[in-house]
Amino acid sequence: MNRYTAPLADLRFALFDVLDVESVYQNLPGCEAATRDLIDAVLEEGARFTAQVLAPLNQSGDIEGCTFDAATKSVRTPTGFKEAFAQYVDGGWIGLTAREDFGGQGLPETVGAAIKEMIDAANLSWGNYPMLSHGASSALEHHGEDWQRDVFLKPLVSGQWTGTMCLTEPHCGTDLGLLKTRAEPTADGGYRISGTKIFITAGEHDFVPNILHLVLARLPDAPAGVKGISLFLVPKFKVARDGTVGERNTLACGSIEHKMGIKASVTCVMNFDAADGYLVGQPNKGLAAMFTMMNTARLAVGLQGLGLTERAYQNSLAYARDRLQMRSLSGAKFPDKPADPLIVQPDVRRMLLTQKAFAEGCRLLGLYAYLHEDIAKHSTDPAARERGEALVSFLTPIVKGLLTEVGIECTYHGLQIYGGHGYIAEHGMEQLSRDARITTLYEGTTQIQAIDLLGRKILQLQGVGLKHFLGEIGAFCAQQAGNAALAPFIGPLGDAAKQWGELTLELGQRALANPEEMGAAAFDYLFYSGYIALAYLWARSVAVADASSHTAEFKSAKRHTAVFYYARILPRIHMHVAAIRSGAQTLTDMPDAQFG
């Protein structure tokens, strides 16, 4: 049986000790109500809901999966999923961070991120259903007309309806400039949408009566490529401008995908046959509007990787303590037992410490990014808002790319610790590995995140976010320069940060001479950047823990994990530097014919 308990102690340490969110919120208009007492209550209730309601459905949902009825074009979700969603809605969770004027609770996004980690760790498949609604709400809030916000946002925020994001078509995934879905204007100011979209999460289900599809399509006079894409809202049941719900729209689920993982999260082929819809935002500006939703989803998917890392660690640790196999290399540690537990073996400890270091470090990185989203959204200081926006923009591809790749690595370690018992379904470890695999693919593959980071956030935008981040690391190192207890971390961190800036300049110069250099270096640059970002946050964790009132055991655990990270994981940056400096020619020089 695979279990999950929310890591409340570490969430509180990250939020209140390292990031000091309570003090930050007191200076952000609209966030003042988010006191420690309130956040604690939300965390406690979130832990209860995810452990008692969602986690027990994870394995059964994977076994049962979703069922498609070809005659009615309907989808039945696994037993218990619909009822869990009703409890989620009744508890007000779906509108936790939504604006109060749309029926939400108005809590900061950082608090929502902490709850989302719990949801994804407890039941990743189930968590996909409300995740898309959150993204749809964001797109409508930023780009919808006033009447669209009035009519559609409140049902989304209340959980009465859900939303989707319809981008991909059979012939185009990443390259949306190739999409063919059409939008024909009608006399009443609406549009008729025709086309087929694939890989649509929650495109059809039995949770709610109406589903709002945000669909990318082309107007008749649209220019070719991405500059000719518009965004449309197309409801399952027609909705008039006054909010009146009408007849079934001419759209339907054509089939559902049979997948490697997240089997309880329905993935649909959606067919739109002159379905009535409304334009969202400006004509031919749909990609910009969709990216509002996509960037929300990219950060959210990063948390999925984190959630799986945490769950894999919890179960790996329990198994390693319980499973008796062989003796310690230095002699029996438990002579009264027939064998020692797995946890005495150095390589098992390597895998456990890798999971722990990534779970706690990536938790901080994700929450750090969300905190700056709150600052960008709520601060009255233009400089603070600008800095927040730059940091979120810079960190989004790192959070999405690194945390999901780490999720794959750590679920692999979990399966490995279980050995043959990890490979069979009974213990649930193989499900975590299967579920993790999609996270590096949807909402933009790791390679797309890497290109976004290096090509856009660094080269095109001149590394504004990186400069802010390096400045923060530099200030931290200077502040701690006289702290002998932190010396094992400050020296390597300062050196890595210095190299980060120099390597980035070097890459910029090489990319000017040969654009292929950017594509050849991007993947390694993403990991390189992520590992240094985690090193900074681990050093901060030790500094904060040392100065806190936490127990000596807690402080020691943080320091030991940080020492492991700096000794065993941070050195990976040298491999990535070597790969980056090997140049594009090592990838591009071999003729295509020689691949075989």
C-alpha positions, 0 to 999 in steps of 0.5 A: 500500500502506497501512503502519503502524509503532507510534510507540514513541518517542512512546508512551514519551515519553507513558508514561515522561516526561509521565505518569511511569507507572513511579513511579506504579505503584511506589505502586500495590499490584498494579502494582509489577511494571510496571517500565520494562523490562517495559513496554518489552518489552511495547511492543516485542513489541506493535509487532512483532505489530501490524506483522507480523501484523495490519497486513498483513490490514487491506486484504485483510480489508476487501476480502474481508469476512465471509461468512454461511452462512444454512443453518448460521447461521455466519460465516466471517471473512476469510482470516488473521483466525482464525490471527491471533487464535490467535497473539494468544491464544498470546502471552497478549495477550488477558489482558494486563490481566486479574487473575492469579487468572483467568489474566491477567497483571495488568498496568495498564490503561494498558499495555493501552491502549498496545497497544490503540492499536497494534491499532486502528491496524494493523487496526481490524476485527480489534481489535473481536473481543477488545475485546468480550471485555475488556468482558464480562470487566469486567462479570462481574468487577464484577457476576457471582456467584462461580461465574459468575466461576469458570466464565466469566471464565477461558475469556474471559481465556484466549481460549478463548471470546469475549464480546459486548454485546447491547443494541440492538433494531430499535426501540430504540437509545439509548433502552433503556427501549423494549427488548422482549427477555424473560427467563422464570424456570425451575424450576432458577434459570435463565432463558429469553431470547427476542428479537432484538438488532441491531448485535451485534459479533462475535455469531457468528464462527469464532475460538472454539467458544463465545461468551458473550452479555451480553444486556439483557432484561426479567423478567415483573414488571419495571417499565417503562422503564430501571428494569425492565432486567436483564442475562443471560449467554447462551452459544452452547453451554450451560454448566452451573454446574460449567463443563460445556459442553453442547448448542447453545443456542437462539440464532443469527445471523439475518444480518450487516450490509453496512456502510460500513466495518469490513467484516472486523468482523462485525455480527450480527442475533442471535435468541434463542429461549427460550435458556438464560441466567443473571442477572448482578447484581440483577434490574432493575439490568441497566443499571448492570451493562451500563454497567460494560462500556459505559464500558470500551468507550467508552474503548476506542473513543476509542483506535480514533479515535486509532489511525486518526489515527496511521495516517492521519498516518504514510501522509500524511507518507510520501506528502507527502514522496514525491509531487512536484507543483508548486513552492514558492510562494517558489521551488524547494526541490528544484531538482534535481527536476522538482517539489517534494514536497507537504510544501513547500506550506503547506496540506499542512503545515497538514493534516499538523500537525493530524494530528500535533498530534491524534495526540500530544495525544490519545495523552496524553489517552487514556493519562492517563484510563487511568492514573487508572483504574489509580489508582482501581482499585489505590490504597490512599489513599481520596482518590486512589481517589475523585479517580481515579474522578471524573477517569475518569468526567469524561474518558470522554465526552471521550475517546470523543467527541473522539478519534473525531471527531478520527479522522474529521477526520484521516483526511479530511486524509489522503485530501485529501493523497493527492488522487485517489489517496486516493479510490481503494482502492489506497492504503488511505486511503479505507478509513481514512475509512470505518472511522473513521465508525462510531467516532462512532456505536457505544457512544453517538454523539458527541451522547450523549457530549456529553449525558453530559458536560454533563448528568450529569458536570457538572450532575448530579454538580456537576462533581467531575471537572472541578474536579479537572482544573481544579485540576491545570491551575491548579497546573501554571500556577502552577508554571510561572509563572516559566518564560519558555520556557513563557510562550507556553503558560501565559498562554493555558492559564490564560485558557482554564481560567478561562473553562472554569470560568466558562462551566460555571457560566453554563451551569448557571444557564441550564439551571436556567431552561430544560432545553433549554439543556443539550441545545443547548450539549452538543455544543459544550461537549464539543469546547470541553472537549476542546480545552482538555484537549489544550492542557494536555497539550501545555503539559506535553509541552513542559515535560517535553521541555525538561527531558529528555535527549531530542535537540534535534530531538525537543524542537524538534518538540514545541515546534513542534507545540505552537505550531501547536496553540495558534495553529491549533487551540485558537482553535476554542474561541472558535467553540464559546463563541459557539455555546454563548452563542447560546442554545437559542432558535436551535435551538428557535424555528423551528416543525417545519413550517418545516423543509420 
